[in-house]
Amino acid sequence: MKVPYTKSGKCGDTVWQRNRYGQISYPAFIPANPRSPAQLLVRGNFGSVSARWRTLTESQRVSWCVAGRSKKTRRRLGQCWPLPGFNYFVKTNLWLVNRGQPQVDLPPVEPQPPRPDLPLLSHALFLQAYQFRTASPPAPPGFANRAPPPGG
């Protein structure tokens, strides 16, 4: 039998919700806010970095947005998306401020890994095989006038 109306939301100290088994309720949980000095420092840093975004020029904001497209968000449910410019700005500068370093106005330049100037692997293997076929390896010193080891 279906209930025509089900409660959902918070009423007093009780939370009501409907799930696949029907109506449920449980006591509301209010997480503790210890307001420790470290927590207040990190929250203050977050506020100052977020406020600094509003002081950037439009060209600086665009550069953060363009740089954020090459970064990905954390994987959630098997998916990730390009990082928005504001989020990339806050992520980069919050990391710096929490370590006591100055904030940056432009995104950091990611160094491109150098392209190795190596010959093709197949060419190198061919040359090694050719050298082994054409030249016999030199005898180690001290083995020139010895008899072969006895077989047996």
PyMOL CGO cylinders between C-alpha atoms (Angstrom):
from pymol import cmd
from pymol.cgo import CYLINDER

trace = [
    CYLINDER, 0.00, 0.00, 0.00, 1.43, 3.37, -1.00, 0.3, 1, 1, 1, 1, 1, 1,
    CYLINDER, 1.43, 3.37, -1.00, 1.33, 6.28, 1.37, 0.3, 1, 1, 1, 1, 1, 1,
    CYLINDER, 1.33, 6.28, 1.37, -0.14, 9.27, -0.47, 0.3, 1, 1, 1, 1, 1, 1,
    CYLINDER, -0.14, 9.27, -0.47, 2.09, 11.79, 1.28, 0.3, 1, 1, 1, 1, 1, 1,
    CYLINDER, 2.09, 11.79, 1.28, 5.51, 11.22, 2.81, 0.3, 1, 1, 1, 1, 1, 1,
    CYLINDER, 5.51, 11.22, 2.81, 7.41, 13.63, 4.97, 0.3, 1, 1, 1, 1, 1, 1,
    CYLINDER, 7.41, 13.63, 4.97, 10.85, 14.70, 3.86, 0.3, 1, 1, 1, 1, 1, 1,
    CYLINDER, 10.85, 14.70, 3.86, 13.21, 17.18, 5.43, 0.3, 1, 1, 1, 1, 1, 1,
    CYLINDER, 13.21, 17.18, 5.43, 14.06, 18.25, 8.94, 0.3, 1, 1, 1, 1, 1, 1,
    CYLINDER, 14.06, 18.25, 8.94, 11.49, 18.79, 11.65, 0.3, 1, 1, 1, 1, 1, 1,
    CYLINDER, 11.49, 18.79, 11.65, 12.93, 19.71, 15.03, 0.3, 1, 1, 1, 1, 1, 1,
    CYLINDER, 12.93, 19.71, 15.03, 15.77, 17.30, 15.83, 0.3, 1, 1, 1, 1, 1, 1,
    CYLINDER, 15.77, 17.30, 15.83, 14.51, 14.61, 13.42, 0.3, 1, 1, 1, 1, 1, 1,
    CYLINDER, 14.51, 14.61, 13.42, 15.30, 14.15, 9.74, 0.3, 1, 1, 1, 1, 1, 1,
    CYLINDER, 15.30, 14.15, 9.74, 12.63, 12.45, 7.59, 0.3, 1, 1, 1, 1, 1, 1,
    CYLINDER, 12.63, 12.45, 7.59, 13.28, 10.93, 4.20, 0.3, 1, 1, 1, 1, 1, 1,
    CYLINDER, 13.28, 10.93, 4.20, 11.90, 8.31, 1.86, 0.3, 1, 1, 1, 1, 1, 1,
    CYLINDER, 11.90, 8.31, 1.86, 14.10, 5.53, 0.56, 0.3, 1, 1, 1, 1, 1, 1,
    CYLINDER, 14.10, 5.53, 0.56, 13.39, 2.39, -1.44, 0.3, 1, 1, 1, 1, 1, 1,
    CYLINDER, 13.39, 2.39, -1.44, 12.09, 0.59, 1.64, 0.3, 1, 1, 1, 1, 1, 1,
    CYLINDER, 12.09, 0.59, 1.64, 9.66, 3.32, 2.62, 0.3, 1, 1, 1, 1, 1, 1,
    CYLINDER, 9.66, 3.32, 2.62, 9.63, 6.24, 5.04, 0.3, 1, 1, 1, 1, 1, 1,
    CYLINDER, 9.63, 6.24, 5.04, 12.57, 6.52, 7.47, 0.3, 1, 1, 1, 1, 1, 1,
    CYLINDER, 12.57, 6.52, 7.47, 13.55, 9.00, 10.16, 0.3, 1, 1, 1, 1, 1, 1,
    CYLINDER, 13.55, 9.00, 10.16, 16.69, 9.50, 12.19, 0.3, 1, 1, 1, 1, 1, 1,
    CYLINDER, 16.69, 9.50, 12.19, 18.04, 12.06, 14.66, 0.3, 1, 1, 1, 1, 1, 1,
    CYLINDER, 18.04, 12.06, 14.66, 19.68, 15.07, 13.04, 0.3, 1, 1, 1, 1, 1, 1,
    CYLINDER, 19.68, 15.07, 13.04, 23.46, 15.17, 13.32, 0.3, 1, 1, 1, 1, 1, 1,
    CYLINDER, 23.46, 15.17, 13.32, 25.15, 18.53, 13.71, 0.3, 1, 1, 1, 1, 1, 1,
    CYLINDER, 25.15, 18.53, 13.71, 28.92, 18.22, 13.18, 0.3, 1, 1, 1, 1, 1, 1,
    CYLINDER, 28.92, 18.22, 13.18, 31.20, 19.84, 15.73, 0.3, 1, 1, 1, 1, 1, 1,
    CYLINDER, 31.20, 19.84, 15.73, 32.97, 23.05, 14.81, 0.3, 1, 1, 1, 1, 1, 1,
    CYLINDER, 32.97, 23.05, 14.81, 36.00, 23.12, 17.12, 0.3, 1, 1, 1, 1, 1, 1,
    CYLINDER, 36.00, 23.12, 17.12, 37.26, 26.50, 15.85, 0.3, 1, 1, 1, 1, 1, 1,
    CYLINDER, 37.26, 26.50, 15.85, 40.86, 25.50, 16.48, 0.3, 1, 1, 1, 1, 1, 1,
    CYLINDER, 40.86, 25.50, 16.48, 43.59, 28.01, 15.56, 0.3, 1, 1, 1, 1, 1, 1,
    CYLINDER, 43.59, 28.01, 15.56, 44.70, 25.85, 12.62, 0.3, 1, 1, 1, 1, 1, 1,
    CYLINDER, 44.70, 25.85, 12.62, 41.13, 25.55, 11.31, 0.3, 1, 1, 1, 1, 1, 1,
    CYLINDER, 41.13, 25.55, 11.31, 40.57, 29.29, 11.61, 0.3, 1, 1, 1, 1, 1, 1,
    CYLINDER, 40.57, 29.29, 11.61, 43.86, 29.97, 9.79, 0.3, 1, 1, 1, 1, 1, 1,
    CYLINDER, 43.86, 29.97, 9.79, 42.96, 27.70, 6.87, 0.3, 1, 1, 1, 1, 1, 1,
    CYLINDER, 42.96, 27.70, 6.87, 39.44, 29.17, 6.64, 0.3, 1, 1, 1, 1, 1, 1,
    CYLINDER, 39.44, 29.17, 6.64, 40.87, 32.69, 6.68, 0.3, 1, 1, 1, 1, 1, 1,
    CYLINDER, 40.87, 32.69, 6.68, 43.36, 31.76, 3.94, 0.3, 1, 1, 1, 1, 1, 1,
    CYLINDER, 43.36, 31.76, 3.94, 40.53, 30.33, 1.84, 0.3, 1, 1, 1, 1, 1, 1,
    CYLINDER, 40.53, 30.33, 1.84, 38.55, 33.56, 2.25, 0.3, 1, 1, 1, 1, 1, 1,
    CYLINDER, 38.55, 33.56, 2.25, 41.51, 35.75, 1.30, 0.3, 1, 1, 1, 1, 1, 1,
    CYLINDER, 41.51, 35.75, 1.30, 42.33, 33.67, -1.80, 0.3, 1, 1, 1, 1, 1, 1,
    CYLINDER, 42.33, 33.67, -1.80, 38.68, 33.68, -2.89, 0.3, 1, 1, 1, 1, 1, 1,
    CYLINDER, 38.68, 33.68, -2.89, 38.46, 37.45, -2.40, 0.3, 1, 1, 1, 1, 1, 1,
    CYLINDER, 38.46, 37.45, -2.40, 41.66, 37.93, -4.41, 0.3, 1, 1, 1, 1, 1, 1,
    CYLINDER, 41.66, 37.93, -4.41, 40.04, 36.33, -7.48, 0.3, 1, 1, 1, 1, 1, 1,
    CYLINDER, 40.04, 36.33, -7.48, 37.71, 39.34, -7.66, 0.3, 1, 1, 1, 1, 1, 1,
    CYLINDER, 37.71, 39.34, -7.66, 40.69, 41.73, -7.83, 0.3, 1, 1, 1, 1, 1, 1,
    CYLINDER, 40.69, 41.73, -7.83, 42.22, 40.06, -10.92, 0.3, 1, 1, 1, 1, 1, 1,
    CYLINDER, 42.22, 40.06, -10.92, 41.94, 41.68, -14.33, 0.3, 1, 1, 1, 1, 1, 1,
    CYLINDER, 41.94, 41.68, -14.33, 39.85, 40.03, -17.01, 0.3, 1, 1, 1, 1, 1, 1,
    CYLINDER, 39.85, 40.03, -17.01, 42.93, 38.89, -18.96, 0.3, 1, 1, 1, 1, 1, 1,
    CYLINDER, 42.93, 38.89, -18.96, 44.35, 37.23, -15.83, 0.3, 1, 1, 1, 1, 1, 1,
    CYLINDER, 44.35, 37.23, -15.83, 41.05, 35.43, -15.22, 0.3, 1, 1, 1, 1, 1, 1,
    CYLINDER, 41.05, 35.43, -15.22, 40.96, 34.24, -18.81, 0.3, 1, 1, 1, 1, 1, 1,
    CYLINDER, 40.96, 34.24, -18.81, 44.51, 32.87, -18.49, 0.3, 1, 1, 1, 1, 1, 1,
    CYLINDER, 44.51, 32.87, -18.49, 43.45, 30.87, -15.39, 0.3, 1, 1, 1, 1, 1, 1,
    CYLINDER, 43.45, 30.87, -15.39, 40.41, 29.53, -17.27, 0.3, 1, 1, 1, 1, 1, 1,
    CYLINDER, 40.41, 29.53, -17.27, 42.53, 28.49, -20.25, 0.3, 1, 1, 1, 1, 1, 1,
    CYLINDER, 42.53, 28.49, -20.25, 45.13, 26.82, -17.99, 0.3, 1, 1, 1, 1, 1, 1,
    CYLINDER, 45.13, 26.82, -17.99, 42.40, 25.06, -16.03, 0.3, 1, 1, 1, 1, 1, 1,
    CYLINDER, 42.40, 25.06, -16.03, 41.13, 23.32, -19.18, 0.3, 1, 1, 1, 1, 1, 1,
    CYLINDER, 41.13, 23.32, -19.18, 44.28, 21.18, -19.23, 0.3, 1, 1, 1, 1, 1, 1,
    CYLINDER, 44.28, 21.18, -19.23, 43.77, 20.10, -15.60, 0.3, 1, 1, 1, 1, 1, 1,
    CYLINDER, 43.77, 20.10, -15.60, 41.19, 17.53, -14.56, 0.3, 1, 1, 1, 1, 1, 1,
    CYLINDER, 41.19, 17.53, -14.56, 38.99, 17.37, -11.48, 0.3, 1, 1, 1, 1, 1, 1,
    CYLINDER, 38.99, 17.37, -11.48, 39.22, 14.42, -9.12, 0.3, 1, 1, 1, 1, 1, 1,
    CYLINDER, 39.22, 14.42, -9.12, 37.49, 11.32, -10.42, 0.3, 1, 1, 1, 1, 1, 1,
    CYLINDER, 37.49, 11.32, -10.42, 33.93, 11.02, -9.17, 0.3, 1, 1, 1, 1, 1, 1,
    CYLINDER, 33.93, 11.02, -9.17, 31.83, 8.03, -10.16, 0.3, 1, 1, 1, 1, 1, 1,
    CYLINDER, 31.83, 8.03, -10.16, 34.33, 7.18, -12.88, 0.3, 1, 1, 1, 1, 1, 1,
    CYLINDER, 34.33, 7.18, -12.88, 34.24, 10.63, -14.49, 0.3, 1, 1, 1, 1, 1, 1,
    CYLINDER, 34.24, 10.63, -14.49, 36.37, 13.76, -14.40, 0.3, 1, 1, 1, 1, 1, 1,
    CYLINDER, 36.37, 13.76, -14.40, 35.99, 17.16, -16.05, 0.3, 1, 1, 1, 1, 1, 1,
    CYLINDER, 35.99, 17.16, -16.05, 38.21, 20.12, -16.94, 0.3, 1, 1, 1, 1, 1, 1,
    CYLINDER, 38.21, 20.12, -16.94, 38.90, 22.29, -13.91, 0.3, 1, 1, 1, 1, 1, 1,
    CYLINDER, 38.90, 22.29, -13.91, 37.19, 25.72, -13.98, 0.3, 1, 1, 1, 1, 1, 1,
    CYLINDER, 37.19, 25.72, -13.98, 39.54, 28.72, -13.84, 0.3, 1, 1, 1, 1, 1, 1,
    CYLINDER, 39.54, 28.72, -13.84, 38.36, 29.88, -10.40, 0.3, 1, 1, 1, 1, 1, 1,
    CYLINDER, 38.36, 29.88, -10.40, 38.87, 26.41, -8.93, 0.3, 1, 1, 1, 1, 1, 1,
    CYLINDER, 38.87, 26.41, -8.93, 42.36, 26.15, -10.45, 0.3, 1, 1, 1, 1, 1, 1,
    CYLINDER, 42.36, 26.15, -10.45, 43.22, 29.61, -9.07, 0.3, 1, 1, 1, 1, 1, 1,
    CYLINDER, 43.22, 29.61, -9.07, 42.03, 28.71, -5.57, 0.3, 1, 1, 1, 1, 1, 1,
    CYLINDER, 42.03, 28.71, -5.57, 43.71, 25.29, -5.65, 0.3, 1, 1, 1, 1, 1, 1,
    CYLINDER, 43.71, 25.29, -5.65, 47.07, 26.74, -6.68, 0.3, 1, 1, 1, 1, 1, 1,
    CYLINDER, 47.07, 26.74, -6.68, 47.07, 29.81, -4.42, 0.3, 1, 1, 1, 1, 1, 1,
    CYLINDER, 47.07, 29.81, -4.42, 45.61, 28.09, -1.36, 0.3, 1, 1, 1, 1, 1, 1,
    CYLINDER, 45.61, 28.09, -1.36, 48.41, 25.55, -1.54, 0.3, 1, 1, 1, 1, 1, 1,
    CYLINDER, 48.41, 25.55, -1.54, 50.94, 28.43, -1.59, 0.3, 1, 1, 1, 1, 1, 1,
    CYLINDER, 50.94, 28.43, -1.59, 49.29, 30.53, 1.16, 0.3, 1, 1, 1, 1, 1, 1,
    CYLINDER, 49.29, 30.53, 1.16, 48.93, 27.60, 3.55, 0.3, 1, 1, 1, 1, 1, 1,
    CYLINDER, 48.93, 27.60, 3.55, 52.70, 27.11, 3.27, 0.3, 1, 1, 1, 1, 1, 1,
    CYLINDER, 52.70, 27.11, 3.27, 53.48, 30.79, 3.88, 0.3, 1, 1, 1, 1, 1, 1,
    CYLINDER, 53.48, 30.79, 3.88, 54.38, 31.68, 0.29, 0.3, 1, 1, 1, 1, 1, 1,
    CYLINDER, 54.38, 31.68, 0.29, 53.01, 34.62, -1.72, 0.3, 1, 1, 1, 1, 1, 1,
    CYLINDER, 53.01, 34.62, -1.72, 50.06, 34.21, -4.09, 0.3, 1, 1, 1, 1, 1, 1,
    CYLINDER, 50.06, 34.21, -4.09, 50.48, 34.30, -7.85, 0.3, 1, 1, 1, 1, 1, 1,
    CYLINDER, 50.48, 34.30, -7.85, 48.41, 36.28, -10.36, 0.3, 1, 1, 1, 1, 1, 1,
    CYLINDER, 48.41, 36.28, -10.36, 49.10, 34.08, -13.39, 0.3, 1, 1, 1, 1, 1, 1,
    CYLINDER, 49.10, 34.08, -13.39, 48.92, 30.28, -13.60, 0.3, 1, 1, 1, 1, 1, 1,
    CYLINDER, 48.92, 30.28, -13.60, 52.20, 28.41, -13.25, 0.3, 1, 1, 1, 1, 1, 1,
    CYLINDER, 52.20, 28.41, -13.25, 53.83, 27.34, -16.49, 0.3, 1, 1, 1, 1, 1, 1,
    CYLINDER, 53.83, 27.34, -16.49, 54.06, 23.57, -16.69, 0.3, 1, 1, 1, 1, 1, 1,
    CYLINDER, 54.06, 23.57, -16.69, 57.41, 22.57, -18.17, 0.3, 1, 1, 1, 1, 1, 1,
    CYLINDER, 57.41, 22.57, -18.17, 57.06, 20.33, -21.20, 0.3, 1, 1, 1, 1, 1, 1,
    CYLINDER, 57.06, 20.33, -21.20, 59.09, 17.14, -20.90, 0.3, 1, 1, 1, 1, 1, 1,
    CYLINDER, 59.09, 17.14, -20.90, 61.98, 17.19, -23.36, 0.3, 1, 1, 1, 1, 1, 1,
    CYLINDER, 61.98, 17.19, -23.36, 61.54, 15.03, -26.42, 0.3, 1, 1, 1, 1, 1, 1,
    CYLINDER, 61.54, 15.03, -26.42, 64.25, 12.38, -26.45, 0.3, 1, 1, 1, 1, 1, 1,
    CYLINDER, 64.25, 12.38, -26.45, 66.59, 12.52, -29.42, 0.3, 1, 1, 1, 1, 1, 1,
    CYLINDER, 66.59, 12.52, -29.42, 67.06, 8.79, -29.68, 0.3, 1, 1, 1, 1, 1, 1,
    CYLINDER, 67.06, 8.79, -29.68, 67.34, 6.74, -32.85, 0.3, 1, 1, 1, 1, 1, 1,
    CYLINDER, 67.34, 6.74, -32.85, 64.59, 4.34, -33.70, 0.3, 1, 1, 1, 1, 1, 1,
    CYLINDER, 64.59, 4.34, -33.70, 64.73, 1.25, -31.54, 0.3, 1, 1, 1, 1, 1, 1,
    CYLINDER, 64.73, 1.25, -31.54, 64.41, -1.08, -34.52, 0.3, 1, 1, 1, 1, 1, 1,
    CYLINDER, 64.41, -1.08, -34.52, 67.40, 0.62, -36.21, 0.3, 1, 1, 1, 1, 1, 1,
    CYLINDER, 67.40, 0.62, -36.21, 69.53, 0.30, -33.06, 0.3, 1, 1, 1, 1, 1, 1,
    CYLINDER, 69.53, 0.30, -33.06, 68.66, -3.39, -32.63, 0.3, 1, 1, 1, 1, 1, 1,
    CYLINDER, 68.66, -3.39, -32.63, 69.49, -4.08, -36.29, 0.3, 1, 1, 1, 1, 1, 1,
    CYLINDER, 69.49, -4.08, -36.29, 72.93, -2.47, -35.90, 0.3, 1, 1, 1, 1, 1, 1,
    CYLINDER, 72.93, -2.47, -35.90, 73.67, -4.48, -32.75, 0.3, 1, 1, 1, 1, 1, 1,
    CYLINDER, 73.67, -4.48, -32.75, 72.68, -7.75, -34.42, 0.3, 1, 1, 1, 1, 1, 1,
    CYLINDER, 72.68, -7.75, -34.42, 74.82, -6.91, -37.46, 0.3, 1, 1, 1, 1, 1, 1,
    CYLINDER, 74.82, -6.91, -37.46, 77.86, -6.18, -35.28, 0.3, 1, 1, 1, 1, 1, 1,
    CYLINDER, 77.86, -6.18, -35.28, 77.50, -9.50, -33.42, 0.3, 1, 1, 1, 1, 1, 1,
    CYLINDER, 77.50, -9.50, -33.42, 77.30, -11.46, -36.68, 0.3, 1, 1, 1, 1, 1, 1,
    CYLINDER, 77.30, -11.46, -36.68, 80.31, -9.83, -38.36, 0.3, 1, 1, 1, 1, 1, 1,
    CYLINDER, 80.31, -9.83, -38.36, 82.80, -9.64, -35.49, 0.3, 1, 1, 1, 1, 1, 1,
    CYLINDER, 82.80, -9.64, -35.49, 83.67, -12.28, -32.95, 0.3, 1, 1, 1, 1, 1, 1,
    CYLINDER, 83.67, -12.28, -32.95, 84.12, -11.00, -29.41, 0.3, 1, 1, 1, 1, 1, 1,
    CYLINDER, 84.12, -11.00, -29.41, 87.73, -10.59, -28.29, 0.3, 1, 1, 1, 1, 1, 1,
    CYLINDER, 87.73, -10.59, -28.29, 89.13, -13.20, -25.92, 0.3, 1, 1, 1, 1, 1, 1,
    CYLINDER, 89.13, -13.20, -25.92, 89.49, -12.04, -22.32, 0.3, 1, 1, 1, 1, 1, 1,
    CYLINDER, 89.49, -12.04, -22.32, 93.05, -11.30, -21.19, 0.3, 1, 1, 1, 1, 1, 1,
    CYLINDER, 93.05, -11.30, -21.19, 94.91, -14.30, -19.74, 0.3, 1, 1, 1, 1, 1, 1,
    CYLINDER, 94.91, -14.30, -19.74, 92.93, -16.87, -21.72, 0.3, 1, 1, 1, 1, 1, 1,
    CYLINDER, 92.93, -16.87, -21.72, 95.00, -16.74, -24.93, 0.3, 1, 1, 1, 1, 1, 1,
    CYLINDER, 95.00, -16.74, -24.93, 97.28, -19.81, -24.37, 0.3, 1, 1, 1, 1, 1, 1,
    CYLINDER, 97.28, -19.81, -24.37, 95.09, -22.00, -22.12, 0.3, 1, 1, 1, 1, 1, 1,
    CYLINDER, 95.09, -22.00, -22.12, 93.70, -25.39, -22.92, 0.3, 1, 1, 1, 1, 1, 1,
    CYLINDER, 93.70, -25.39, -22.92, 89.94, -25.82, -23.06, 0.3, 1, 1, 1, 1, 1, 1,
    CYLINDER, 89.94, -25.82, -23.06, 88.33, -27.12, -19.87, 0.3, 1, 1, 1, 1, 1, 1,
    CYLINDER, 88.33, -27.12, -19.87, 87.99, -30.88, -19.62, 0.3, 1, 1, 1, 1, 1, 1,
    CYLINDER, 87.99, -30.88, -19.62, 84.59, -32.22, -20.63, 0.3, 1, 1, 1, 1, 1, 1,
    CYLINDER, 84.59, -32.22, -20.63, 83.02, -34.91, -18.71, 0.3, 1, 1, 1, 1, 1, 1,
]
cmd.load_cgo(trace, "trace")
